[in-house]
Amino acid sequence: AERKQEIDKYHQLSQTNEASSQLAEIVAAAVHGQIDTLFIKANTQSWGKFNPQTNKVEVSAEATEDTVDLVDLAATKTYLQGGRVYILDREEMPEDTSIFAIFRYPVHTSATKATV
């Protein structure tokens, strides 16, 4: 029931700067303790790098020695900073995305940028 309420809350906030389904925004927010609730599609991985000084996310096509799983990074940082993390089956995901989040407060992500 709580998970359903949080998904409904995400829908209400999804067009604001209080929620996001963009990996780059979510990773930056997670690292800085800004995520209240994080939803991840089961078995999701996304490899890349995150620079906390610039809030830049660089997504890689595959895992290399100098990349990390950005989804795992977001989940770990969210959990360790008191946020909730839900793992959902594909059919439970409310939109065609593998990750989405509700922020603790409005997050302005103009400095965040993802590159492939």
C-alpha distances in whole Angstrom, upper triangle without the diagonal:
4,5,5,6,9,10,11,12,14,16,17,19,20,23,24,25,22,20,22,22,25,26,29,27,24,26,28,26,24,28,28,25,24,20,17,15,16,15,17,18,19,23,23,27,29,32,34,35,34,36,35,38,38,34,35,33,36,34,36,36,36,36,39,40,40,36,33,29,28,24,25,26,24,21,23,24,21,20,23,23,20,17,14,15,13,15,14,16,18,17,13,15,15,19,22,22,21,20,18,18,17,20,20,23,25,27,30,31,34,36,33,34,34,37,37
4,5,5,6,9,10,10,12,14,15,17,18,21,22,22,19,17,19,20,23,24,26,24,21,24,25,22,21,24,25,21,20,17,13,11,13,13,16,17,18,22,22,25,27,30,32,32,31,33,32,35,35,31,32,31,33,32,34,35,35,34,37,38,37,34,30,27,26,22,22,24,21,18,21,21,18,17,20,19,16,14,11,12,11,13,13,16,18,18,14,15,15,19,21,21,20,18,16,15,14,17,17,20,22,23,27,28,31,33,30,32,31,35,35
4,5,5,6,9,10,11,13,14,15,16,20,20,21,18,16,17,17,20,20,23,22,19,21,23,21,19,23,23,20,19,15,13,10,11,9,12,13,15,19,19,22,24,27,28,30,28,31,30,33,33,29,30,28,30,29,31,31,31,31,34,35,34,31,27,24,23,19,20,21,18,16,19,20,16,16,19,19,16,13,10,10,8,10,10,13,15,14,10,11,12,15,18,17,16,15,13,12,12,15,16,19,21,22,25,26,29,30,28,29,28,31,32
4,5,5,6,9,10,11,13,14,15,18,19,21,18,16,17,17,21,22,25,23,20,23,25,22,22,25,26,23,21,18,15,12,13,11,14,15,17,20,20,24,25,29,30,32,30,33,32,35,34,31,32,30,32,30,32,32,33,33,36,38,37,33,30,27,25,21,22,24,21,19,22,23,19,19,23,22,19,16,13,13,11,13,11,13,15,13,10,11,10,14,17,17,17,16,14,14,13,17,18,20,22,23,26,27,30,32,29,30,30,32,33
4,5,5,6,9,10,11,12,14,17,18,19,16,15,17,17,21,22,25,23,20,23,25,22,21,25,25,22,20,16,13,11,13,13,16,17,19,23,23,25,27,30,31,32,31,33,31,34,34,30,31,30,32,31,34,34,35,35,38,39,38,34,31,28,26,23,24,25,21,20,22,22,19,19,22,21,18,15,13,14,12,15,14,17,18,17,13,13,12,16,19,19,19,17,15,13,12,15,16,18,19,21,24,26,29,31,28,30,30,33,34
4,5,5,6,9,10,10,12,15,15,16,13,11,13,14,18,19,21,19,16,19,21,18,17,21,21,18,16,13,10,8,9,9,13,15,17,21,20,23,24,27,28,29,27,29,28,30,30,26,28,26,29,28,30,31,32,32,35,36,34,31,28,25,22,19,20,21,18,16,19,19,15,16,19,18,16,12,10,11,10,13,12,15,17,16,12,12,11,14,17,16,16,14,11,10,8,12,13,15,16,18,21,22,26,27,25,26,26,30,31
4,5,5,6,9,10,10,14,15,16,13,11,12,12,16,17,20,18,16,19,21,18,18,22,22,20,18,14,12,9,10,9,12,13,16,19,18,21,22,26,27,28,27,29,28,31,30,26,27,25,28,26,29,29,30,30,33,35,34,30,27,24,22,18,20,21,18,17,20,20,17,18,21,20,18,15,12,12,10,12,11,13,14,13,10,9,7,10,14,13,14,12,10,9,9,13,15,17,17,19,21,22,25,27,24,25,25,28,29
4,5,5,6,9,10,13,14,16,14,12,14,14,18,20,23,20,18,22,23,21,21,24,24,22,19,16,14,12,13,12,15,16,19,23,22,25,25,29,30,31,29,32,30,33,32,28,29,28,30,29,32,32,33,34,37,39,37,33,31,27,25,22,24,25,21,20,23,23,20,21,24,23,21,17,15,15,14,16,14,16,17,15,12,11,9,12,16,16,17,15,12,12,11,14,16,17,18,19,22,23,26,28,26,27,27,30,31
4,5,5,6,8,11,12,13,10,9,12,14,17,19,21,18,17,20,21,18,18,22,22,19,16,14,11,10,12,12,16,18,20,24,22,25,25,28,29,30,28,30,28,31,30,26,27,26,29,28,31,32,33,34,36,38,36,32,30,27,24,21,23,23,20,19,22,21,18,19,22,20,18,15,14,15,14,17,16,19,19,18,15,14,11,14,17,17,17,15,12,10,8,11,12,13,14,16,19,20,24,26,24,25,26,29,30
4,5,5,6,9,10,11,9,7,9,10,13,15,18,15,13,17,18,16,16,20,20,18,15,12,11,9,10,10,13,15,18,21,20,22,22,25,26,26,25,27,25,28,27,23,24,23,26,25,28,28,30,30,33,35,33,29,27,24,21,18,20,21,17,17,20,19,16,18,21,20,18,14,13,13,13,15,14,17,17,16,13,11,9,11,14,13,14,12,8,7,6,9,12,13,13,14,17,18,21,23,21,22,22,26,27
4,5,5,8,10,12,11,9,10,11,15,17,19,17,16,20,21,19,20,23,23,21,18,16,15,13,13,12,15,16,20,23,21,23,24,27,28,29,27,29,28,31,29,25,26,25,27,26,29,30,31,32,35,37,35,32,29,26,23,21,23,24,20,20,24,23,20,22,25,23,22,18,17,17,16,17,16,18,17,16,13,11,8,10,13,13,15,14,10,10,10,13,15,16,15,17,19,19,22,25,22,23,24,27,28
4,6,8,9,11,10,9,12,13,17,19,21,18,18,21,22,19,20,24,23,22,18,16,15,14,15,15,18,20,23,26,24,26,26,30,30,31,29,30,29,31,30,26,27,27,29,28,32,32,34,35,38,39,37,34,31,29,26,23,26,26,22,22,25,24,21,23,26,24,22,19,18,19,18,20,19,21,21,20,17,15,12,13,17,17,19,17,13,12,10,13,14,14,14,16,18,19,22,25,23,25,25,28,30
4,6,5,8,6,6,9,11,14,17,18,15,14,18,18,16,17,21,20,18,15,13,13,12,13,14,17,19,23,25,23,25,24,27,27,28,25,27,25,27,26,23,24,23,26,26,29,30,32,33,35,37,35,31,29,26,23,21,24,23,19,20,23,22,19,21,24,21,20,17,17,17,17,20,19,22,21,21,18,16,13,14,17,16,18,15,11,10,8,9,12,11,10,12,14,16,18,21,20,21,22,26,27
4,6,8,7,5,6,8,11,14,16,13,13,17,17,15,17,20,20,19,16,14,14,13,13,13,15,17,21,23,21,22,22,25,25,25,24,25,24,26,25,21,22,21,24,23,26,27,29,30,33,35,32,29,27,24,21,19,22,22,18,19,22,21,19,21,24,22,21,18,17,17,17,19,18,20,19,19,16,14,11,11,13,13,15,13,9,9,8,10,13,13,11,12,14,15,17,20,18,19,19,23,24
4,7,8,7,8,10,12,16,17,14,15,18,19,17,19,22,21,21,17,16,17,16,16,17,19,20,24,26,24,25,24,26,26,27,25,26,25,27,25,22,22,22,24,24,27,28,31,32,34,36,34,31,29,27,23,22,25,24,21,22,25,24,21,24,27,25,24,21,21,21,21,22,21,23,22,22,20,17,14,13,15,15,17,15,12,12,11,13,15,14,12,12,13,14,16,19,18,19,20,23,25
4,5,6,8,11,13,16,16,13,14,17,17,15,17,20,19,19,15,14,15,15,16,17,20,22,25,27,25,26,24,27,26,26,24,25,23,25,23,20,21,21,24,24,28,29,32,32,35,36,34,30,29,27,23,22,25,24,20,22,24,22,20,23,25,23,22,19,20,20,21,23,23,25,24,24,22,19,16,16,18,17,19,16,13,12,10,10,13,11,8,9,10,12,14,17,16,18,20,23,25
4,6,7,11,11,14,14,10,11,15,14,11,15,17,16,15,12,12,13,14,15,17,19,22,25,27,24,24,23,25,24,23,21,21,20,21,19,16,18,19,22,22,26,28,30,30,32,34,31,28,26,24,21,20,23,21,18,20,22,20,18,21,23,20,20,18,19,19,21,23,23,26,25,25,23,20,18,17,19,17,19,16,13,11,9,8,11,8,5,6,7,8,11,14,13,15,17,21,23
4,7,11,12,14,15,11,11,14,14,11,13,16,15,14,10,9,10,11,12,14,17,20,23,25,23,24,23,25,24,24,21,22,20,22,21,18,19,20,23,23,27,29,30,30,33,34,31,28,26,24,20,19,21,20,16,18,20,18,15,18,20,17,17,14,15,16,18,20,21,24,23,24,21,18,17,17,19,17,18,15,11,9,6,5,7,6,4,6,9,11,14,16,15,18,19,23,25
4,7,9,12,13,9,9,13,13,10,12,15,15,14,10,9,10,9,10,11,14,16,20,22,19,20,20,22,22,22,20,21,20,22,21,17,18,18,21,21,24,26,27,28,30,31,29,26,23,21,18,16,19,18,14,15,18,17,14,17,19,17,17,14,14,14,15,17,17,20,20,20,18,15,13,13,15,13,14,11,7,6,4,6,9,9,8,8,11,11,14,16,14,16,17,21,23
4,6,8,10,7,7,11,11,10,12,15,15,15,12,10,12,11,10,11,12,15,18,20,17,18,16,19,19,19,17,19,19,21,19,15,16,15,18,17,21,22,24,24,27,29,26,23,21,19,15,14,17,16,13,14,18,16,14,17,20,18,18,15,15,14,15,16,16,19,18,19,17,14,13,12,13,10,12,9,6,5,7,8,12,12,10,9,11,10,13,15,12,14,14,17,19
4,6,9,8,7,11,12,12,13,16,17,17,14,12,14,12,10,9,10,12,15,17,14,15,14,17,17,18,17,19,19,22,20,16,16,14,16,15,18,19,21,22,25,27,25,21,19,17,14,12,15,15,12,14,17,17,15,18,20,20,20,16,16,14,14,15,14,16,15,16,15,11,11,9,9,7,8,6,4,6,9,11,15,16,14,13,14,13,15,17,13,14,13,16,17
4,6,5,6,9,10,11,12,14,16,16,14,13,15,14,12,12,12,14,17,18,14,14,12,14,14,15,14,16,17,19,17,13,13,11,13,12,15,17,19,20,22,24,22,19,17,15,12,11,15,14,12,14,17,16,15,19,21,20,21,18,18,16,17,17,17,19,17,19,18,14,14,12,12,9,9,8,7,9,11,12,16,16,15,12,13,10,13,14,10,10,9,12,14
4,6,5,6,9,10,10,12,14,15,14,13,15,14,11,11,11,13,15,15,12,11,9,11,11,12,11,14,14,17,15,12,11,8,10,9,13,14,16,16,19,21,18,15,13,11,8,8,11,11,9,12,14,14,13,17,19,18,20,17,17,15,16,15,16,18,17,20,19,15,16,14,13,10,9,7,8,9,13,13,17,18,16,14,14,12,14,14,10,10,8,11,12
4,5,5,6,9,10,11,13,14,13,13,16,16,14,15,14,16,19,19,15,14,11,12,10,10,9,11,11,14,12,8,7,6,8,9,12,15,17,17,19,20,18,14,13,12,9,10,13,12,10,13,15,14,14,18,19,18,20,18,19,17,19,19,20,22,21,23,22,19,19,17,16,13,13,11,11,12,14,14,17,17,16,12,12,9,11,10,6,6,6,9,11
4,6,5,6,9,10,11,12,10,10,14,14,12,14,14,17,20,20,17,16,14,15,14,13,11,12,12,14,12,9,9,9,12,13,16,19,20,21,22,24,21,18,16,15,11,12,14,13,10,13,15,14,13,17,18,17,18,16,17,16,18,19,20,22,21,24,22,19,18,17,17,14,14,11,10,9,11,10,13,13,12,9,9,6,9,9,6,8,9,12,15
4,5,5,6,9,10,10,9,8,11,11,9,10,11,14,17,17,14,14,12,14,14,13,11,13,13,15,14,10,11,10,13,13,17,19,20,20,22,23,20,17,15,13,9,9,11,10,7,10,12,11,10,13,15,14,15,13,14,12,14,15,17,19,19,21,19,16,17,16,16,13,12,8,7,7,9,9,12,13,12,10,11,10,13,13,10,11,11,14,16
4,5,5,6,9,10,10,9,13,13,10,12,12,15,17,17,14,13,11,12,11,10,8,10,10,13,12,9,9,8,11,11,14,17,18,17,19,19,17,14,12,10,7,8,9,7,5,9,10,9,9,13,14,13,15,13,15,13,16,16,18,21,21,23,22,19,20,19,18,15,13,10,10,10,12,12,14,15,15,12,13,11,14,13,9,11,10,13,15
4,5,5,6,9,9,10,13,14,13,15,16,19,21,21,18,16,14,15,13,11,8,9,7,10,9,6,8,8,12,13,17,20,20,20,21,21,18,16,14,14,10,11,13,10,8,12,13,10,11,14,15,13,16,14,16,16,18,20,22,24,24,27,25,22,22,21,21,18,17,13,13,12,13,11,13,14,13,10,11,8,11,10,7,10,11,14,16
4,6,5,6,5,6,10,11,11,14,15,18,21,21,19,18,16,17,16,15,11,12,10,13,12,9,11,12,15,16,20,22,23,22,24,24,21,19,17,16,12,12,14,11,8,11,12,9,9,12,13,11,13,11,14,14,17,18,20,23,24,26,23,21,21,20,21,17,17,13,12,9,10,8,9,10,10,8,10,9,12,11,10,12,13,17,19
4,5,5,6,5,9,10,9,12,13,17,18,19,17,16,15,16,15,14,11,13,11,14,14,11,13,12,16,16,19,22,22,21,22,22,20,17,15,13,10,10,11,8,5,8,8,5,5,9,10,8,11,9,11,11,14,16,18,22,22,25,22,20,21,21,21,17,16,12,11,9,10,9,10,12,13,11,13,12,16,15,12,15,15,18,20
4,6,8,9,12,13,13,16,16,20,21,21,19,17,16,16,14,12,9,10,7,11,12,9,12,12,15,16,19,22,22,20,21,21,18,16,13,13,11,12,11,8,7,10,9,6,7,11,10,9,12,12,14,14,17,19,22,25,25,28,26,23,24,24,24,20,18,15,15,13,14,12,13,15,15,13,14,13,16,14,12,15,15,18,20
4,6,8,12,14,14,17,18,22,24,24,22,21,19,19,18,15,12,12,8,11,12,10,13,14,17,19,22,25,25,24,25,24,21,19,17,17,14,15,15,12,10,12,12,8,9,12,11,9,12,12,15,16,19,21,24,27,28,30,27,25,25,25,26,22,21,17,16,14,14,11,11,12,13,11,12,12,15,13,12,15,17,20,22
4,6,8,11,12,15,17,21,22,23,21,21,20,21,20,18,15,15,12,15,16,13,16,16,20,21,24,27,27,25,27,26,24,21,19,18,15,15,15,12,10,11,11,7,7,9,9,6,8,8,12,13,17,19,22,25,26,28,25,23,24,24,25,22,20,17,15,12,12,9,8,11,12,11,14,14,17,16,15,18,19,23,25
4,7,9,11,14,16,20,22,24,21,21,20,21,20,19,16,16,13,16,16,13,16,16,20,21,24,27,27,26,28,28,25,23,20,19,16,15,16,14,11,12,13,10,8,11,12,9,10,9,12,13,16,19,21,24,25,27,24,22,22,22,23,20,19,15,13,10,9,6,5,7,9,8,11,12,15,15,14,17,18,22,24
4,6,7,11,13,17,19,21,18,19,19,20,20,19,16,18,15,18,18,15,17,17,20,20,24,26,26,25,27,28,25,22,19,18,15,13,14,13,9,10,11,9,6,9,11,8,9,6,8,10,12,15,17,21,22,23,20,18,18,19,20,17,16,12,10,7,6,4,5,8,10,9,13,13,17,17,15,18,18,22,24
4,7,10,14,17,19,21,20,21,21,23,23,23,20,22,19,22,22,19,21,20,24,24,27,28,29,28,30,31,28,25,22,20,18,16,16,15,12,11,13,11,7,9,11,9,8,5,6,9,11,15,17,20,21,23,19,18,18,19,21,18,17,14,11,8,6,5,5,9,11,12,15,16,20,21,19,21,22,25,27
4,7,10,14,16,18,17,18,19,21,22,22,20,22,20,24,23,20,22,20,23,23,25,27,27,26,29,30,28,25,21,19,16,14,14,14,11,10,12,11,8,9,12,11,9,6,5,6,8,11,13,16,18,19,16,14,14,16,18,16,14,11,9,6,5,7,8,11,13,14,17,17,21,22,19,21,21,25,26
4,7,10,12,15,13,15,15,18,19,19,18,20,19,22,22,18,20,18,20,19,22,23,23,23,25,27,25,21,18,15,13,10,11,12,8,7,10,10,7,9,12,12,11,7,6,5,6,9,10,14,15,17,14,12,13,14,15,13,11,7,6,4,6,9,11,14,15,15,17,17,21,21,18,20,19,22,23
4,7,9,12,11,13,14,18,19,20,20,22,22,25,25,21,21,19,21,19,21,22,22,22,25,27,26,22,19,15,14,10,12,13,10,9,12,13,11,12,15,15,14,11,9,6,5,6,7,10,11,13,10,8,10,11,13,10,8,6,5,6,9,12,14,17,18,17,20,19,22,23,20,21,20,22,23
4,6,8,7,10,11,15,17,19,18,22,22,25,24,21,21,18,19,17,19,19,19,19,22,24,23,19,16,13,12,8,9,12,10,8,12,14,12,13,16,17,17,13,11,8,6,5,6,9,9,12,10,8,11,12,12,9,6,5,7,9,12,15,17,20,20,19,22,20,23,24,20,20,19,21,21
4,6,6,9,12,15,18,20,21,24,24,28,27,23,23,20,21,18,19,18,19,19,23,25,24,20,18,14,13,10,12,15,13,12,15,17,16,16,20,21,20,17,14,11,9,6,5,6,6,9,8,7,10,11,10,8,5,6,9,12,15,18,21,23,24,23,25,23,26,26,22,22,20,22,21
4,6,9,12,16,19,21,22,26,26,30,29,26,25,22,22,19,20,19,18,18,22,24,24,20,17,14,14,11,11,15,14,12,15,18,17,16,20,21,21,18,15,12,9,6,6,6,7,10,10,10,13,14,13,11,8,10,13,15,18,21,23,26,27,26,28,26,29,29,25,25,22,24,23
4,7,10,13,16,19,21,24,25,29,28,25,24,21,20,17,17,16,15,15,19,21,21,18,15,12,13,10,10,14,14,13,15,18,18,18,20,22,23,20,18,14,12,9,9,9,10,13,14,13,17,16,15,13,9,11,15,17,20,23,25,28,28,27,29,27,29,29,25,24,21,22,21
4,7,10,13,16,17,21,22,26,25,22,21,17,17,14,14,14,13,13,17,19,19,15,13,9,10,7,9,12,12,11,14,16,16,17,20,21,22,19,17,14,12,10,10,10,10,14,14,12,15,15,13,10,7,8,12,15,18,20,23,26,26,24,25,23,26,25,21,21,18,19,17
4,6,10,13,15,18,20,23,23,20,18,14,14,11,11,11,10,10,13,15,15,12,9,6,7,6,7,10,11,11,13,15,16,17,19,21,22,20,19,15,15,12,14,14,14,18,18,16,19,17,15,12,9,10,14,16,20,21,24,26,26,24,25,22,24,24,20,19,16,16,15
4,7,10,12,16,17,21,20,17,15,11,10,7,8,8,8,8,12,14,13,10,8,5,6,6,8,10,11,12,14,16,16,18,20,21,23,20,20,17,17,15,16,17,16,20,20,17,19,18,16,12,10,10,14,16,20,21,24,25,25,22,23,20,22,20,17,15,12,13,11
4,7,10,14,16,19,18,16,14,10,9,6,5,7,6,6,8,11,10,6,5,5,6,8,9,10,12,14,15,16,18,20,21,22,24,22,22,19,20,18,20,20,20,23,23,21,23,21,19,16,13,14,17,19,22,23,25,27,26,23,24,21,22,20,17,15,12,12,10
4,7,10,13,16,15,13,10,7,5,4,5,8,8,7,9,10,8,5,6,7,6,10,11,10,12,15,15,16,18,20,21,22,24,23,23,21,22,21,22,23,23,26,26,23,25,23,21,18,16,15,18,19,22,22,25,26,25,22,22,19,20,17,14,13,10,9,9
4,7,10,12,12,10,8,6,5,7,8,12,12,10,10,11,8,5,6,8,7,11,12,10,12,15,15,15,17,20,20,20,23,22,23,21,23,22,24,26,25,29,28,25,27,25,23,20,18,17,19,19,22,22,24,25,24,21,21,17,18,16,13,12,10,10,11
4,6,9,9,7,6,5,6,9,11,15,15,14,14,14,11,9,8,10,8,11,12,9,10,14,14,13,15,18,18,18,21,20,21,20,22,22,24,26,26,29,28,25,26,25,24,20,18,17,18,18,20,19,21,22,21,18,17,14,15,13,10,10,9,11,12
4,6,6,5,5,7,9,12,14,18,18,17,16,16,12,11,12,14,12,15,16,12,13,17,16,14,17,20,19,19,22,21,24,23,25,25,28,30,30,33,31,28,29,28,27,23,22,20,20,20,22,20,22,22,21,18,17,14,15,11,10,11,11,12,14
4,6,5,7,9,12,15,17,21,21,20,19,19,15,14,14,15,13,15,16,12,12,16,15,12,15,18,17,16,19,19,22,21,24,25,27,30,30,33,31,28,29,28,27,24,22,20,20,19,20,18,19,19,19,15,15,13,14,11,10,12,13,15,18
4,6,8,11,13,17,19,23,24,22,22,21,17,17,17,19,16,19,20,16,16,20,19,16,18,21,20,19,22,22,25,25,28,29,31,34,33,36,35,32,32,31,30,27,26,23,23,22,23,20,21,21,20,16,16,13,14,10,11,13,14,16,19
4,5,9,11,15,18,21,23,22,21,21,18,17,17,19,16,19,20,17,16,20,20,17,19,23,22,21,24,23,25,25,28,28,30,33,32,35,33,30,31,29,28,25,24,22,22,21,22,19,21,20,19,15,14,11,11,7,8,9,11,13,16
4,7,10,13,16,20,21,20,20,21,17,15,15,16,13,15,17,14,13,17,17,14,16,19,19,18,21,20,22,21,24,25,27,29,29,31,30,26,27,25,25,21,21,18,18,17,18,16,18,18,16,13,12,9,10,6,5,7,9,12,15
4,7,10,13,17,18,18,18,19,15,13,14,15,12,15,17,14,14,18,18,16,18,21,21,21,23,22,24,23,25,25,27,29,28,31,29,26,27,25,24,20,20,18,18,18,20,18,21,20,19,15,14,10,10,7,5,5,6,8,11
4,6,10,13,15,15,15,16,13,11,11,12,9,12,14,12,12,15,16,15,17,20,20,20,23,21,22,21,22,22,24,26,25,28,27,23,24,22,21,17,16,15,16,17,19,18,21,21,20,16,15,12,13,10,7,6,5,7,9
4,7,10,12,12,13,14,11,9,10,11,10,13,15,13,14,17,18,18,20,22,23,23,26,24,25,23,24,24,25,26,25,28,28,25,26,23,21,18,17,16,18,19,22,22,24,25,23,20,19,15,16,13,10,8,5,5,6
4,7,9,10,11,14,12,9,10,10,8,11,14,13,14,17,18,18,20,22,23,24,26,24,24,22,23,21,22,23,22,25,25,22,24,21,19,16,14,14,17,19,22,22,25,26,24,21,21,17,18,16,13,10,7,6,5
4,5,7,8,11,10,8,9,10,10,13,15,15,16,18,20,20,22,24,25,26,28,26,27,24,24,23,24,24,23,26,27,24,26,23,20,18,16,17,19,22,25,25,28,29,28,25,24,21,21,20,16,14,10,9,6
4,7,9,13,13,10,12,11,12,14,16,17,18,20,22,23,24,26,27,29,31,28,28,25,25,23,23,23,21,25,26,23,25,23,20,17,16,17,20,23,26,27,30,32,30,27,27,23,24,23,19,17,13,11,8
4,6,10,11,9,10,10,12,14,15,16,18,19,20,22,24,25,26,28,30,28,28,24,25,22,23,23,22,26,26,24,26,24,21,19,17,18,21,24,27,28,31,33,32,29,29,26,26,25,21,19,15,14,11
4,7,8,6,7,8,11,13,13,14,17,18,18,20,22,23,24,26,28,27,26,23,24,22,23,24,23,27,27,25,28,26,23,20,18,19,22,24,27,28,31,32,32,29,29,26,27,25,22,20,17,15,13
4,5,5,8,10,13,15,15,15,18,20,20,21,24,25,25,27,30,29,29,26,27,25,27,27,27,30,31,29,31,29,27,24,21,22,25,26,30,30,32,34,34,30,30,27,28,25,22,21,18,16,14
4,6,8,11,14,17,16,16,19,21,20,21,24,25,25,27,29,29,29,27,28,26,29,29,29,33,33,31,33,32,30,26,24,24,27,28,31,31,33,35,34,31,31,28,29,26,23,22,19,18,17
4,7,10,12,15,15,14,17,19,18,19,22,23,23,25,28,27,28,25,27,26,28,29,29,33,33,30,32,31,29,25,23,22,25,26,29,28,30,32,31,28,28,25,26,23,20,19,17,16,15
4,7,9,12,12,11,14,16,16,16,19,21,21,22,25,24,25,22,24,22,25,26,25,29,29,26,29,27,25,22,19,19,21,22,25,25,27,29,29,25,26,22,23,21,18,17,14,14,13
4,6,9,8,7,11,12,12,13,16,17,17,19,22,21,21,19,20,19,21,23,23,27,26,24,26,25,23,20,17,16,19,20,23,23,25,27,27,24,24,21,23,21,18,17,15,15,14
4,5,5,6,9,10,11,12,14,16,16,18,20,19,19,16,17,15,18,19,19,23,22,20,23,22,20,16,13,13,16,17,20,21,23,25,25,23,24,21,23,21,18,17,14,15,14
4,5,5,6,9,10,10,12,14,15,16,19,17,17,14,16,15,17,19,19,22,21,19,21,20,18,15,12,11,13,14,17,17,20,22,22,19,20,17,19,18,14,14,12,13,13
4,5,5,6,9,10,11,12,14,16,17,15,14,11,12,11,13,15,16,19,18,15,18,17,16,12,9,8,10,12,15,16,19,21,21,19,20,18,21,20,16,16,14,16,16
4,5,5,6,8,10,10,12,14,16,14,14,11,12,11,14,16,17,21,19,18,20,20,19,16,12,11,13,14,17,17,19,22,23,21,22,20,23,22,18,19,17,18,18
4,6,5,6,8,10,11,12,14,13,14,12,14,14,17,20,20,24,22,20,22,22,21,17,14,12,14,14,16,16,18,20,21,19,20,18,21,19,16,17,15,17,18
4,6,5,6,9,10,11,12,11,11,9,12,13,15,18,19,22,20,17,19,19,19,15,13,10,11,10,13,12,14,17,18,15,17,16,19,18,14,16,15,17,18
4,6,5,6,9,10,11,9,9,6,9,10,13,16,17,20,18,16,18,19,19,16,13,10,11,10,13,13,15,18,19,18,20,19,22,21,18,19,18,21,21
4,5,5,6,9,10,10,10,9,12,13,16,19,21,24,21,20,22,23,23,19,16,14,15,14,15,15,16,19,21,19,22,20,24,22,19,21,20,22,23
4,6,5,6,9,8,10,10,14,15,18,21,23,25,23,21,23,23,24,20,17,14,15,13,14,13,14,17,18,16,19,18,21,19,17,19,19,21,23
4,6,5,7,5,7,7,11,13,16,20,21,23,21,19,20,21,22,18,16,13,12,10,11,10,11,14,16,15,18,17,21,20,18,20,20,23,24
4,5,5,5,6,6,10,12,16,19,21,24,21,20,22,23,24,20,18,15,15,13,13,13,13,17,19,18,21,21,25,24,21,23,23,26,27
4,6,7,9,10,14,16,20,23,25,27,25,23,25,26,27,24,21,18,18,15,16,15,15,18,20,19,22,22,25,24,22,24,24,27,28
4,6,9,11,15,17,21,24,26,28,25,24,25,26,27,24,21,18,17,14,14,12,11,14,17,16,19,19,23,22,20,23,23,26,28
4,7,10,13,16,19,23,25,27,23,23,24,25,27,24,22,18,17,14,13,12,11,14,17,17,21,21,25,24,23,25,26,29,30
4,7,10,13,16,20,22,23,20,19,20,21,23,20,18,15,13,10,10,9,9,13,15,15,19,19,23,23,21,23,23,27,28
4,7,10,13,17,19,20,17,16,17,19,21,18,16,13,12,10,10,11,11,15,17,17,21,21,25,25,23,25,24,27,28
4,7,10,13,16,17,14,14,15,17,18,16,13,11,10,9,11,12,13,17,19,18,22,21,25,25,22,23,22,25,26
4,6,10,12,14,11,11,13,15,16,14,12,10,10,10,12,14,16,19,21,21,24,23,27,27,24,25,24,26,26
4,7,10,12,9,10,13,14,15,13,10,9,11,12,14,17,19,22,23,23,26,24,28,28,25,25,23,26,25
4,6,8,6,6,10,12,13,11,9,10,11,13,15,18,21,23,24,24,27,26,29,29,26,26,24,26,26
4,6,5,7,10,12,12,12,10,12,13,16,18,22,24,27,27,27,29,28,31,32,28,28,26,27,26
4,5,5,9,10,9,9,8,11,13,16,19,22,25,27,27,27,29,27,30,30,27,26,24,25,24
4,6,8,9,10,11,11,13,15,17,20,23,26,28,28,28,30,29,32,33,29,29,27,28,27
4,6,9,10,11,11,12,12,15,16,20,23,25,25,25,28,27,30,31,28,28,26,28,28
4,6,7,7,8,9,9,12,14,18,21,23,23,22,25,24,26,28,24,24,23,25,24
4,7,8,10,10,9,12,13,17,20,21,21,21,23,23,25,27,24,24,23,25,25
4,6,9,9,9,12,14,18,21,22,21,21,22,21,24,25,22,22,20,23,22
4,7,9,10,14,16,19,23,24,23,22,23,22,23,25,22,21,19,20,20
4,6,7,11,14,17,21,22,21,20,21,19,21,22,19,18,16,18,17
4,7,11,14,17,20,22,22,20,21,20,22,22,19,18,16,18,17
4,7,11,13,16,18,18,17,18,17,20,20,17,17,15,17,17
4,7,10,13,15,15,14,16,15,18,19,16,16,16,19,19
4,6,10,12,12,11,14,14,17,18,15,17,17,20,21
4,7,9,9,10,13,14,17,19,17,19,19,23,25
4,5,7,7,11,12,15,17,15,18,19,23,25
4,7,8,12,14,18,19,18,21,22,26,28
4,6,10,12,16,17,17,20,22,26,28
4,7,10,12,15,14,18,20,23,26
4,6,9,11,11,14,16,20,23
4,6,8,9,12,15,19,22
4,5,5,8,11,15,18
4,6,8,11,14,18
4,6,10,13,16
4,7,10,14
4,7,10
4,7
4
